[in-house]
Amino acid sequence: MAARVLQTLLLCNAALMLHLLLPCAGLSLDTVRDFLTREEDTIIFSLIERTRYPLNRPAYDPDYLGAGHGHGHRLNASFAELFVSESEAVQSKAGRYQSLQEIPFFAYRVPFTLAPPYNFTSDLYPAAAFVNVNDAIWSVYFNNLLPLLAKNGDDGNYAVTVDSDLACLQALSRRINYGRFVAEVKYRGDQQTYTSLIQSKDRDALMKLLTSEAQEDVVKRRVEKKAVVFGQSMALGGPTETGVNNSSQATFKVDPSVVYNLYDQWVIPLTKQVEVEYLLHRLD
């Protein structure tokens, strides 16, 4: 019986690896753009949700759990770190990270999944699929973005606060690390040019080739406008304000300029960093 179970597991693993190695014909510039545009909505709504709570600084202080809270030893981790890692462990067992669109901030080796089996296809080149910038996303979120989102204060709602942090982190990670798929599409569209630059390890030329300032400007202005629309208080007669130009006269749930700067300073640059790193491993 044990031998039969082992044989079945080996066959399943072999089938999964074979499936991962086969490219999917569904990946295209249109599907990539649709995905990235839809992720804008998810990111903005997650940011809006986080603004419901104050900073709640104890949730991010590693010393807080180690002193006077019934623990016999220092945990050397903040409540936020423990919450995210434990949440990801559960989600990993539920199969969340079988999809290459999802990357955990804390890696786990999960021997089984509780989810029904599903053969996820992979559009990514296996030797380059590991590329991600989750460490940078974590740092940017807590050090740069969070102070702009939340007001000073402490209401004690640490669990729901950090849960909203996790939603923001996962949305940003999914969007930024999707640069791997963007790079794959662009590589397939012009293999000769990209191959030459990859072989010469020319990071600057790759970055220049990947950059479209006009398109980036469109994205930044679009997310700013979405933040205006999504972040207004609605009345029966419609929103109180209707345009970015009136933003100084309105109170939004999340400042549209923060969303604009988020994409300008971090989301777009980090996405392009992922693209370059992916391409540098595309011929491995």
C-alpha positions, -999 to 999 in steps of 0.1 A, spaced: 0 0 0 28 24 10 47 16 -23 15 23 -43 10 57 -26 47 66 -32 44 56 -68 13 78 -72 31 108 -56 61 104 -79 39 103 -110 20 134 -99 53 153 -92 66 142 -126 35 153 -144 35 186 -125 72 193 -135 65 185 -171 36 208 -171 57 236 -156 82 232 -184 57 236 -211 49 272 -222 13 283 -224 0 299 -256 -23 322 -236 3 347 -226 3 378 -247 7 416 -244 -31 419 -241 -34 394 -213 -5 410 -195 -19 445 -198 -53 433 -186 -38 417 -156 -17 447 -146 -47 471 -151 -69 449 -129 -43 447 -102 -44 485 -100 -79 482 -86 -69 456 -60 -39 476 -48 -59 508 -44 -87 491 -26 -62 474 -2 -46 508 5 -80 523 12 -87 495 37 -54 500 55 -63 537 60 -92 527 83 -66 520 111 -40 542 127 -3 533 126 -6 510 157 32 510 161 33 481 187 23 457 160 57 464 142 79 466 173 100 434 178 105 444 215 67 446 222 61 408 222 92 401 242 84 422 273 55 419 297 32 398 275 35 364 291 64 351 269 92 334 286 117 344 259 123 371 233 106 362 200 130 385 180 101 393 156 73 418 155 37 408 157 34 418 120 61 394 110 46 366 130 11 373 116 23 374 80 45 343 83 18 322 101 -9 334 76 13 324 47 20 290 62 -17 283 63 -23 297 28 6 276 15 -10 244 29 -42 256 11 -23 257 -22 -20 295 -27 16 294 -38 12 266 -64 4 294 -88 36 312 -99 17 345 -97 19 343 -59 52 345 -40 53 343 -2 74 367 19 84 338 41 92 306 22 79 273 34 83 237 23 49 222 25 47 184 21 10 185 11 -18 208 1 -54 208 13 -66 222 -20 -81 200 -48 -53 191 -73 -49 215 -102 -23 215 -129 -11 251 -131 5 260 -164 36 281 -164 44 308 -189 78 314 -172 112 300 -182 120 276 -152 155 288 -147 144 325 -143 111 319 -125 127 323 -91 133 360 -95 114 382 -71 119 415 -51 97 407 -21 124 418 3 124 453 -13 86 454 -13 85 446 24 110 473 31 93 499 9 58 491 24 67 494 61 94 521 58 81 544 31 44 537 22 28 529 56 37 562 72 20 580 43 -12 559 46 -19 557 83 -23 585 109 -5 584 142 -24 566 169 -30 532 186 -65 517 188 -53 482 198 -68 465 167 -35 449 158 -48 417 141 -71 435 117 -45 461 111 -18 437 101 -43 416 82 -49 447 60 -11 451 57 -9 415 44 -35 423 18 -15 453 6 18 433 6 3 405 -14 -13 428 -40 19 447 -44 40 415 -46 17 400 -72 17 432 -93 55 439 -91 67 403 -95 44 400 -125 73 417 -142 86 382 -149 56 376 -172 60 410 -188 96 402 -195 87 368 -210 62 383 -234 87 410 -245 114 384 -249 92 362 -271 83 393 -292 119 402 -301 141 372 -292 170 382 -314 175 417 -298 170 405 -263 192 374 -267 221 396 -278 217 419 -248 213 390 -224 245 373 -237 264 406 -232 249 411 -197 240 446 -207 217 457 -179 215 493 -189 205 484 -225 179 460 -213 165 486 -189 163 511 -218 147 486 -241 121 477 -215 112 514 -207 84 533 -222 81 566 -205 49 575 -223 32 542 -212 45 547 -177 30 581 -176 -4 567 -187 -3 542 -159 6 567 -132 -21 591 -142 -47 563 -144 -40 550 -109 -42 585 -96 -76 590 -112 -87 556 -99 -77 567 -64 -99 598 -68 -129 578 -80 -125 549 -55 -116 570 -26 -145 595 -25 -174 594 -1 -205 587 -21 -239 604 -17 -272 597 -34 -265 625 -59 -231 610 -67 -195 616 -56 -187 649 -39 -158 655 -63 -152 641 -98 -117 649 -109 -80 649 -100 -79 686 -105 -103 691 -76 -84 668 -53 -71 696 -31 -107 705 -23 -118 670 -14 -111 645 13 -101 611 -1 -98 578 17 -63 575 3 -44 605 -11 -43 602 -49 -8 617 -49 4 589 -27 -9 563 -52 7 582 -80 41 584 -62 38 548 -52 38 538 -88 63 564 -99 89 557 -72 84 521 -64 59 499 -83 72 507 -118 109 508 -110 108 476 -90 87 459 -118 114 468 -143 141 455 -119 123 422 -119 121 422 -157 158 428 -161 168 402 -136 144 377 -152 159 383 -187 194 380 -174 185 344 -165 163 337 -195 191 318 -214 204 298 -183 
